[in-house]
Amino acid sequence: MSTSVDLSSYRDQHFKGSRSEQERSLRDSTTLYVGNLSFYTTEEQIHELFSRCGDVRVIVMGLDKYKKTPCGFCFVEYYTRAEAEAAMRFVNGTRLDDRLIRVDWDAGFIEGRQYGRGKTGGQVRDEYRTDYDAGRGGYGKLLSQKIAPNTDNR
Amino acid sequence: MGDRYRRTRDYSSTDDDMELMIRPTKRRRLLPSRVKMLDNETAVETFGRLMKALSIQNGCSMELKLEDLSYFYNDNLEDSKQAVLRILASCVIDHPAHASAYATFVGLLNIGNFQFGAECVHFMMHKLRTSMEDNQWKNSHGIMAFIVELFNCNVVTCNSLISLLTCFLSECVEVEEGDEVSDIVPQARRDWLAFCVLSTLPSVGKELQQKSASFQGLLLTLQIYVKKRIPLHAAMLGIWNGGSGCAQMDYLDLLWQQVERLRDQQWLEPEHQLLQRPYLAFDDTLSAALQHVLPPLKMPSHTQISAYPPARVVFRIFDFFTCPDGLQMPPVLSVERHLLEVQIQEILKVHHLERKLCSDHLCNYAKSKPLMPVHFCIVEVILGEMLQLPTSPWITLNYGSILVELSKRQPDKIPMAVMQGADIIYAQLESMSVACFDRLVNFFSHYLSNFGFNWHWGQWGKGCTGASALNSSQMFSSGDFQTKTVFLRELIKKCRRLSYHLNMTQVLPENMLHFLPPPPHPQFKYIDELVPGAKLSQLLLEAMRGRRAEPTEISTILTGSTDLHLLKINVMTQVCLHIGSKSFTHTFATLTRYQTVFKQLIHSESEQHAILKGVFELWAGNEQFKYVVVEKLIRMQIVEAKYVVTWIFAPQLRVELTKMYIWELLHATVRTVKHPSRLLPRKRSPETVKALEEMDDTEVAVKGILLEIIHRFVKVLAGSTEGPEGSNTHYWCQWVQGRMQEFLFVYSEDYKKMGTKLVKISEESDLRKGVIKTIQAFLAYTM
């Protein structure tokens, strides 16, 4: 039977190493990826929520590669596996800033990973989205270019 | 024996029974066991799964499950007896509320396989003894419940069960004062033995009363024991202090009264099928069985290292309560209330780590009892465990996440029960123990954050006259420290920490806005050029921000300044924090860059207090920054934990002691001492971490800081006059004293080892009475 602390099916394609090495690091990791955050959610809010599972070692906010502003994800590292597991169990799928946030294991933060990997600088998912999401810059980047090509140059 | 089960039929004649009578002709098997023989390993594994499933409410008939299991055993597992018994033991230990189902399974096997019955009885009696020897008291409670149910399933004889119960109670038999037994055997042990017997009586009392003349004597022993014992811990462990409308009772007193009432009703079968009796469906079959005699138990005696389950006080908020849908909560003294709670507690205990699964099980359980307000009871049990004193079994967020999940699943039921519960707690806040205050605030802010902070704030604000959001510099007016005022203030601040200032201004009604402090911006006082130190701050700012100066250059600027040393530290601190004020990450980056400068500047206590003063000044309006930055300074080893303690208890922070963040900081400070591996530098191997934390030095340091904290509590309380009830000073003293108790509770394992030191402190001459009482009650409870 699956539990809340099992590895999800997502694998970071940029991981340097074999699939089994990747899974081993995920299994030993004390770092979490946190996704579906609002662009406006601050590090302080994340700290408040995640420190309820244990002492947070470090939070790395995900930033737009070009604008250097938050782009809706972050990494949270704890001191122990048990604390990280608590966050997987009790925070994943609950609300922060009125959004259901996603918490998943991460193999550990490496410099450069704090930046969005999309062409426009943010996360890839925000380029292809077709819905309107006020917390993540409105429509997806591609769609909003089509809708209003002249107003997106601010 | 034949009439036994026929007679007991009148306990209940349920639909399930009817179903059984009809079913045999078109029985649907749950298992393909007769079709295919399984290999040994698979069979044992399948058996384990099926046994666990006996404790799950899923609509399948219990009788069918039991029959299948016994067929499955006979077909596949005759050669794996030891494995089967081990699985059985782990099930009865984990699921004491389902002991009757497991006993029925054994009862069914015992009919065709007397040898299995005999082995099971001996195995369990052995397990009972070893679990007691190993201080696994909860385990032995489960085994005991199971053995008692074996009697109901006609597996063991009445006389031998009575002997076992008598053996358990032998230490509870009244002893003359000064008698050796009462001196040696602690009350916790006798309480537990009495509890073990008492908790089995609802399911077995009627039969024993009819069958055994000695049962009356047993009840009398229990009665005398419970009535004569003095539950000293009750006052300390009760969440509500005297004067609250919520009745709360010591767990053993309460259980006795519930059982006594049941006896007075001639052991009337509890309503709503709260007692499972699956064996009734098999009474004809079971009545043909031969019984075993339980081997006499050689009770392991008390030793120096024996540790017993702590006493509890039962948490109640829904007394004499009629739920909005007209369903009546079982009365407090009814055995139904006890059984309902026990079953909910068991689901929580087994599934608490998986909030979704746990919610499913709780919802299914509620569904199976449509005529009872189970939802209210679930909320009461969860809140009760979460607020439990001295500490709760799991972290607050665990309980909160389950309640959020339940609320999503049953939006028409759970949120209403949470609301009613919260309203009742809010109304009783004055008498709530300070030691569970933070848990309540943390839970509630998180719960609200999951539902858009939607709450009847206005109603809560009405009764609360207390004034503004406190600033340490402000004078405070009467009513500011009133419990409800403090609660609302802290709750709203915590909500803001999970959200943001503007949102809170939109969520809160007009009459509550005064509880919201001003936006939590930094306050950089050196912007005013007339303030001493402003010139130095300009130089530093320009160097750090303008040209990202190296630490050496900053040191040179500081050396060149003619300002006083402590002022320099203050300026340096505030400039760094001001530059990094955008976020924690920015702050940490600046502090790390100039770490060496700080290390050169800061050594003594007063120098360390100067940097702390800088933090508290710049972030006067932002408690979270104060707490996180100071914790970081300890981790960076710029500030020492012991000086953070002396800072917190310094006279200028008196008002701050009424706020939650300062205690958050104090706990975090203790944790840095407990886990020295978490101090920078960063990465350490797991082996180094373990070695560091197990060092004797660490234990000495932890003892040192915890003792220092108690000393500071005593001192700060001794220096305050309490004032008349209702005054700010009175509230302040009660609150700080409650915080001291919280420290004793949270670190009770450590404080236990410092018994003699605590005794010494409590004997000092100029102590406040409340302080002495708190320490003495703690010592009595733990020793």
Chai-1 contact restraints between the chains, C-beta under 6 A:
chainA,res_idxA,chainB,res_idxB,connection_type,confidence,min_distance_angstrom,max_distance_angstrom,comment,restraint_id
A,S4,B,E354,contact,1.0,0.0,6.0,A-B,restraint_1
A,E43,B,S583,contact,1.0,0.0,6.0,A-B,restraint_2
A,E43,B,F584,contact,1.0,0.0,6.0,A-B,restraint_3
A,E44,B,Q624,contact,1.0,0.0,6.0,A-B,restraint_4
A,E48,B,R497,contact,1.0,0.0,6.0,A-B,restraint_5
A,E48,B,L498,contact,1.0,0.0,6.0,A-B,restraint_6
A,R52,B,L397,contact,1.0,0.0,6.0,A-B,restraint_7
A,Y79,B,R678,contact,1.0,0.0,6.0,A-B,restraint_8
A,R89,B,L353,contact,1.0,0.0,6.0,A-B,restraint_9
A,F90,B,L397,contact,1.0,0.0,6.0,A-B,restraint_10
A,F90,B,N398,contact,1.0,0.0,6.0,A-B,restraint_11
A,F90,B,S401,contact,1.0,0.0,6.0,A-B,restraint_12
A,T94,B,N450,contact,1.0,0.0,6.0,A-B,restraint_13
A,R95,B,N450,contact,1.0,0.0,6.0,A-B,restraint_14
